[in-house]
C-alpha cells in the first residue's frame, strides 16, 4: 500500500463519520481499503480538510469510568519489565494531519497499551508500520493477560505475559515484507498459539504457530481467524459464509451457513452456537444466532438499547450462555455492549476513544 493511500486512510479516521454502519463494514473487510480512501478524498473535498489532527485522549478505565485521571501523552512511559496487570485495550496513535498541505505525518505513530486500572504504556518493541507502510497488528488474549506483537528485531512474533513480565519469542521467522495491508493477529488464551494472517482478503495463506514447538499449521488465505481457544481455531470465510472449527493441529471441515454473515463472535459456552450479523441486518441491527455444527440459523433478535447515532463494528466475547459482547462505534466514542441473545436488550460495558479504527480489544482479532 502506498504512503498516499495510508495517509488517506488516516485522514478518513480523523474525518466525521457519515455512515457508521458502512464504515464498520469497510473497516472489517480491509479489501475495501481503496473504497475507504476514495471516501476520504470526498470528505477532504467537502470539508476543505477542516478536520484538524485531534490528539487521542487517554481512554477511561475499563468500565467506562470517565473520572479516571488521563496521563499527559508527553510523559507516557515505556512498557516496563515485570508485572503491569491485565490490559483493557491497545491502540495505535494517530498520524499528524497537516490540514493546509493535506498531508499526514505517520513517522511517530506507535502502539500503546492501557491496563484495566487506566495506566498507559508505550510499546516501542511492537512494530506498528512496515518499511512498505503496511499497518502491523497486535493481539490481546481474552483475559487481557497476554499481548502478542511482531518484533522487527527478532523478525518473529512475541507473546508477553503482563502478569509476570515474561516473554516468549517464536522460533518461526516471518519476514517483515510478508506483512501486508489488512494483516491480522490472534493469540490463544494460554499464549501457546498465534495465528498470523499476512493479508486479509487475499488468497495468501496464513499460519497457526505453536510458540512452544515452532510447529506451524497453514490457514487458507480465504479464511479469517475469529478466535483460538480450547485447542480450536475458529475460521470464517465470508460471502459464501463458512465457519471452520479447525483443531490447532489441523483438520476438521467447514460448515456452510444459509446467508452472508459478518462480525462473528467466538464460540459460545455451549460449544456450538455463534453470534453474527447478516449483511442485510447490519444497519438495523439484528443479531443472528447460528448453529456452528449444522449451519442452521437458530433465531434472529433485534438489538435494543444502543445509541442511535452509531453502527455495529464487531461481535466478540460471550459473558455467559445468554449474553454476547458487541463493539459499537458512534461519533463520540467506541463502546462495548453486552447483548442478551434471547431478548436483544443491550447494556453498556466500556467506552474507548472515538478513533476506534485501530483499537484492539481482548479476545478480538488484532488488525
N, C-alpha and C positions, 0 to 999 in steps of 0.2 A: 504494500500500500504506500502511496506517495505521501510525502510530508504535507502537501497541499490538502489531500483528502483527509489525512488525520487532523489537520488544523480545522478543516470544515466540520468534521465530526465534533471536535471540541467546542467550536462556536455554536453548533447545534445544541450541545449540552448546556450552554450558557443562555440560549435564547428562550423566550417564553414558550411554554408548552401549549400548543394549539389543540391537538387531539392526543390526549394522554394514552388512550387505548391504542391508537395507531402507533404511537411512539413505543409503547411496551412491546408490541408485536415486532416492530422493526429492531428494537434492541435485543429481543430474544433470538431473532434469526438474523445473525450478522451477515448472512449472504446478501442482505438488503442494504448493506452499508452505502452503496452508491446512491440508492434512493434517499437515504438519510442525508448524505452530502448534498444532493440536489435540493432537499428541503431546507438545508442550512443556507444555501445560496439564496433561496427565495426569501428566507427570514431576514437575511442580511439586506437584501434589496428593499424589502418592505419597511424594515426598521431603520434603515440607514446606519446599521450597526450601532444603534444607540445602547445596546445592552453591554455595559462595561463588565470587565472581569470582576467577579464577586469573590472575595476571599471566603473560602469554605469555613463556616463557623464550626467550632468544635461541637460535636454532637452531644445530646443529653445522655444521661445514664441509660442503662439497658431497659428500664421500664418507662422510658419517655419522661424522666424527671427533668423538666426544664429549669429546676432550681440548681442543678449541678453547675459548679463554677467552671467556665471554659478556660482552657490553657491558652496563653499567648503563643501563637503559632511560631513566633521567633525563638521561643525557648523550649520547643518540643524536643525532648531528649531521644537519643538512640535507644532501641530496644536493648535492655541490659542483659547480662548473663544472669542465670538463676531464675527463681520463681517470680512471675509478674501476675499470675492469676488468669482465669479464663477470659476469652475475648467476647465482646459484644458484636464487633464487626471490624472490617478493614475497609479502607477507602483509598482511592488514588487521588492525589491532589490535582487540581485543575491546571490547565495551561493558562498562561497570562495572555489575555486578549488585548491587542493594540487596536482599539476601535477606529483610530484615524487611518492607519495604514492597512487595516483589515488583515492583520496577521496574528498568528498565535505563536508564542514562545513556549515550547514544551520542554526546554532544557532542564528545568528544575523540578519537573514532575517526579513524584516519589510515592511509594506505598507507606501508609501509616496504619497502625492498629489501635483499637480502643478497647480497653478492658471493661468488664462489667461494672467496675467501680468508677469508670469515667476517665481514667488516665490514658493519655495518648502518647504513642511512641512512634518514632520514625523507624523504618526497616530498610536501611540502605543496602543490606546484603540481598534483598529481594529485587531482582531485575524488574524494571517497570516498562521499559521500551527496548526493543532490539535495535541493532545498528541499521536495520531496514525500516525502522519506525513502526513496527507492529507492537501492539499492546500485549504485555505479558501478565497473565493472571496469577492470583494467589488463591488458596482454598483454606477453609476453616472447618474443623470437624464439628459434628452435630452438637457436642457438649462445649465447644469453644476452647477446648484444652490444647488442640493441636493446630499449628499453622504450617501449611505446605507452600513452598515457593520455588522458583528457579534461580539458581546461583550461577552468575556468569563466571565466577572464579572456578567453580567446580565443574561447570558445563553439565550440570545434573540437577535433579530436584532434591530438595532438602525438606525434612519434616522436623519442626521444632516443637518440643513439649513445653508449653508455657507454665506448667506447674512445677517442673523440675529444672528447666533450662537446658536439658539435654537435646542434642541434635543428631539426626541420622541422615547421612548423605547417600543417595542412591549410587550403586556401582554401575548403573546404566547411563552411559554418556548420551546426552541429547544435544546435538549441535544447535547453536543459537539460531542459525538460519532456518531450522525446521519450524520455529515458532512463527506462524503466520497470522493474518487477520482473523479475529474471532477464535483464537486459541482458547481452550478450556482446561480446567484442572479440577480434580475431585480427590479428596482424601478420605480414607475409611475411618471408622470410629476409633480403631486401635492404632492407626497410623502405619499399619503394615503395608497397605496397598494405596497406590496413587494411580489415577487414570489421567493420561495426558492425551488431549485431542489437539493436534497441531494446527488444524484449520477447519473451523465449523463450516458446514455447508459444502465441503468438498468431498471427493472420494478418497482422499489421502487417509490411510488408516492411522488410528491412534494406537495406544498400547496401555495395558494394565501392568504396572510394575510392582513386583514384590520387593519391598525395601529391605527385607532381611536376606533373601537369597539371590536377588538380582534376576530372577526368572521373569520373563515378560510373556504376556498373552495378547495377541493382536485384537484390536477392536475395529470393526468395519467402519470406514470413513463416513458412511451414510447414517450411522447411529451417533446419538449424543448421550453421554452418561448423565443420569439423574442423581444417582447415589451409589455408594458401596457400603453395605453393612451386612453383618451376619454371613459373611462369606459369599455374598451375591452382589453383582453389579447390575443395576437397573439401567437398561439402554433403550432409547426411544428413536424410532425413525419416523419423521414427520411426513405429512401429506397422506400417503398410504400408511396410516399410523400403525406401527408395530411397537410392541413392548417386549423386550428380550431380557428375561431374568437369567443372566449368564453367571454361572459359578466362577469364582476368581481363578479357578484352574482351567476355565474354558468349557465350551459345550453348551447344552441347552438349545431350545428352539424358540423363536419369536412367536408371539400371539398377535393376530390382526384384529383391530377394532373396526367397527362399522361406523366410520365417520373420520373427520380430520380434526385431531385434538392438539392442544398446545398447553404449556405450563403444567407439566406433570409433577405430582408430589412424589415423595418417597413411598415405598410400600407401607401400607397401614399395619398396625399391630396385629391384625388378624392374619397377616401373611398372604393375602390375596386381593386386597382392594387398593386401588389408586384413585386419586382425585385429579381432575384435569378440566380444562375449558375447551369446548368445541369452538372452532374458528368463528362460527356464526353467532356464538353466545358471548364473545369476549367483551362486547361493549354493553352488555345488559346489566351486570354479569350473571351468568347461571352456571353453577358448578355441576360437573358430571362425575358420578361415581361409577367406576369401571371395574369389572372382574378381570384381574390380570391373568387368570388361568384359562378363561374361556373367550375373552374379548367382548363379553356381553355388557351392555350398558345397564347398570342396576337401577339408577334413577338420576333425575336432574332436579336441582333445587336452586331457586333464585336466592342470591346472596343479599341480605338486608343489613342496614346499619352502616354502610360505607359512606364516606364523604361523596358529595355529588360531583365535585369538580376534579375527578381523577379517573384512573384506569388500573386494571389488574396488571401487574408486572411479572408475577411468578406465583407458583404454589410450592410449598416446601414440606416442612416437618409436621408430623402428627403429634398433638398434645395428648390425645387419648383415643379410644376407639371412635369417639364421636366428634372430635374437633381436629381440623387441619389448619395449618397456617397459610395465609396468602400474603404476598407482598403487593402493596398498593401505592401508586405514585400520584401525588397531587401537585398543584402549583406551589404549594408551601413546603411540603415535606414528602419523604418516602416513609411509609409505615407498614408494620406487620399487624395482621388481624387474625384472631382465631375464629374459624367459621364452624358452626355446628352443622354437620353434614346431614342431619335429619330435618332441621328447621330452617337452615340458611341464615340464622341470626349470627352476626359477627360482633366481636368485641376487640377493642384496641389492645395491642401488646406493647409496642415500642415505636418510637419515631427516630428517623435518621435524616441526615442532610437532604435537602430537596434535589441536589445534583446527584441523583442516585444511579446514574448510568454505570458508574464504576465503583459501586459499593458492594462488598462481598459479605454475606451473612453466613453464620454457622449452618452447615448442612446443605447449603445451596452451591451448586457448581460455580466455581470461580471463573470469570470470563472478562 
